Amino acid sequence: MYQFFVQPEQIQGKTIRITGSDVNHIKNVLRMKPGEEISVSNGADGREYRCGIESLEEDEILCSLRFIKEEGLELPARIWLFQCLPKADKMELVIQKAVELGAWAVVPVAAKRCVVKLDAKKEKNKLARWQQIAEAAAKQSKRRIIPQVHPVMSMKEAVSFAADMDVKLFPYELAEGMEQTRRLVDGVKAGQSIAVFIGPEGGFEDSEVEEAVKAGFTPITLGKRILRTETAGFTVLAWLMYRLEDAGTEEAGMEAAGTETESAESADPAEPAENGGGESAI
């Protein structure tokens, strides 16, 4: 089923209006007809609005709401990928796959060893292109939000921005001990904010590593092999997705089970069970 994003104000009661470039895509590329069902998200509340096409107008597609799916498809934690600018067009691949793997936002970082240098005009054009890629990836992977691609930050700005996040992971080629990496990834919980810093092709300078450590970041190893900058981010995101997928539901279930156990243990065994809970043996 095809998915489209709209602004919250485009959902009014049971009427949903799709505008912009999606109009041409629905009419002339997908060649959809009235009565066909599509999925719509407003990028804000995490809901899926399942609706049917009512009419195809010149500048908009009018749809009628059929039902709303509340179940969350987003990871129960917010992952911020701080990706140092890679060479060529690798950033486009990084953003696409980061969105597919559940990243909440992507922050391009201009570290000291980055080869790519963007002036104001180039950065504006790149950001527009990167945000388009994020939206396309969100549609393809059925995300309920469109992850934001932030303006480029310096390393100092990025470290300061992420300083108050709950978990701060800093893959570094000189870090050792997979046990610590496993412990940190396994310790990630629903509701947390997570920062993942990925260095450029030349790696981080020592001063940048020291600055990050002082801000509470933990250097970790990703294994014995040296990964490309675009591969390193995918690796960490995949680990976190594996750890967090359905984590919120599982933790809620464990808490509920614990509450039921406490209630059962505190009950007076001499009291009869309520609501036909069973008969006493004679």
N, C-alpha and C positions, 0 to 999 in steps of 0.2 A: 504494500500500500504506500502511496506517495504521501510525503509529509511536507508541510509548508509552515513558515513562521509568519506571524502577524504581530502588530503592536497591540497591547492590551485594549486600547480604545476601539480596535476594529472588531472586537467581540462585544456585541450589544444584545443582551438577552439571548434569544435563539437564532439571531442573525449574525453571520460572520462574513466580513468583506475582505477579500484578498485583492491587493493592488500591487502596483510596481511591475518589475520584470517577470514576476511569477504569472501574471495574466497571460502574457505571450507564451510562456512555457506551457501552461495548462492548455491553452487553446490550439496553438500551432505546432508544438513539439510533441506533447503527450496526446493531443487530440482527444481530450476527455469530453464527455457529454453530460448533460443534466441527468441526475439520478445516481451518478457514480459517487462512491464514497472516498473521502480523503481524510487525512489526519492533520490537525492544525495545533500548533503550540504558540503561546505568546511570549516564550522566552523568559518568563518571570516566575510563574507559580508552579512550574513543574508538572502541570496537568496536560493530558492529551484530550483535545476536543475533537471527537469523531463526528464528522458532518457529511452531508450529501450536497452535491452541487445542484443549485436551483436554476441558475441562469448564467450565461456567459455574456457579459456586457462588453462594451468597447474598452472601458478603462478599469473594469473590476469584475471579479467573480463573486457572485452572491451564493452563499451556502446557508443551509439550515442545520442547526445543531441537533444531533441524534442522541448522543450521550457523552459523558465525561469519564475518562479513566483517571482515577486518583493515584493508582499504584506508581511508585517512584521508579524511574529507570536511571536516575542519576546516582552516582556513588554517594554514600552517606558522609563523606568528608570532602573538603575543598582542597584540591591539589593545584598549586601554582608552579608552573614550569618556568624557571628562569634560564633561558637558553642564550648562551653567548653567541653572537652573530657568527654563523658559519660562512664558508666560501660559497660563491655561485648562488644557485637557487635552492640550496639545501634547506633553508628556513621554511620554504613552502611545504616540503615533505614533513619537516618536524611538526609544523602546526597542524597539518592534516591528520597525522597519526596521533598526535597528542590529544586532539579532539576526539578521535575514535576511541582512544584508551581511557577517556573520562576526565581529562584535565579540566579544571574549572576556569583557568585563565593561563595565557602565555605572556611572558614578559621578555622581550628581546633585551639583551645586555651587551654593552660595548666594553668588553674587558680589554686590558692593555695589549694582549697578544692577538686580538681580533684583526684579521687582514682587511675585512670589510669596514669601510668608513662611509657613513651616510650624512650628507648635509641635510638642511631643513626640507628642501624641495624633494630630494630623493626619499627621505624618511616618510613624508606625507603620502607619496605615491605608493611606497612599499606597504605602509600601514593599511591603506585602502585595499590593496591587493591581498594582503594577509588576512584581513577581516573577511573578505569574500571567500577565501579558502576555508576559513573557520566555519562560516555559515554553510557552505556546501558540504563540508564534512559532518556537521551537526545534522543536516537533513539526511544524509546517507546512512548515518549510524543511529538514526532515530533518537537523537538527544532531545531533551525537553528545553534546553537552553542553548544559546549561542555563546560559547566561551569568548571572552573579550581578549583581543590582542592589544596589549598596552603599548604606549609610546616607548621608544628605546630609553633605557636607563644606563647610567654609568654603574660600575661595579659598586662604588660607595653608596649610590642611591638605592641600588637593588638590595644590598645587605641591610640598609636602614629600613627599607620598605618591609622586609621579611622578618625583621628582628623580633617582633612580638608573636610570630606564628608558633603553633604548638610543637610542630616537628620540623626540624631543619636538616635536610640531608645534603651532603656536599661530596659527591663522588670525586675522588682524587687518586691519581695514578700511583702516588707514593704511600697511600694508606694501606694498612695490612689488617688481616683478621676478618674472615667472612663471618665469624661468630658474632661480632658486633653488628655487622650489617644485618644479619638475620634477626638479632634481638631488636634492633630499631624498627625494622619493617614489621616484625610480628607484633610489636607493641603499639602499632598504629590503631586508633579506635575511631568509631563513628563520631561525627561532630567536630573532629579536629580540623585545624588548618595546617596544611603541609607545604613546605617550600622545598623544591628540588632544584639545585643549581648544577648546570652542566657547562663545562668549560669549552673554550674554542679549540681549534685544531692544535694549536701550540701549547695548550694547557694553561693553567692558572700560574701567575707569578707568585713567588713566595710571599710577597707583601700582601697579595690578595687573599691567600690562604690564611695568613696571620690575622688579617682584618676580619675574615669570616669566623674564625675560631673565637676571637674576642667577643663577637656578637652572639655566641652560643651555638654556632653551627658545628656539626659533627662530621669530620672527614670519614668517608667510608670507601671500601673497595668494592668493585663490581666483579671481582674474580681475578684470575691470574693472567688473563689476556687483556691487551689494550684495545679498547673499543673506539670506533670513530665517534665524533661528537654527536652525530645524529642517532647512532645506535645506542649510546649511553642513556639518553633520555627515554627511549622506548623501553629499555630494559627495566629501569626504575619504575616507570609508569605501569608496566605489565605486572611487576611484583606487587605494587600497591593495589592495582585493580583486583588481582587475585585475593589479596588480603581483605579488601574492603567490600567486595561484591556480596550483597545480602548481609553484611556485618550488622547493620542497624537492626534488621529483623531478628537475626540470631541473638543479639545481645538483649533485645526486648523480651524475647522468648525465655532466655535464661533468667532474667530478672523476675518474670512472671512465675516461672517454675519455682524459683527460690521463695517467692512470697507464698505460694501455695504450700510448699513444704513447711515453712515456718508456721503457717496457720494450722496445718495438720498436727504438727508436733505440740503446739500450744493447746490444742483441744483436749477437753477432759474425756478420757477413754470411757468413763462411766456413763457419759451422756449418749443417748441414742442418736444415730445418724439422722440428719434432716432430709426432707424431700425424697423419702423412700430410698435411702442410701444403702439398704440391705437389711437382712434379718439377723438377729443374734443366733449363734449356734447353741443348741441345747445339749 
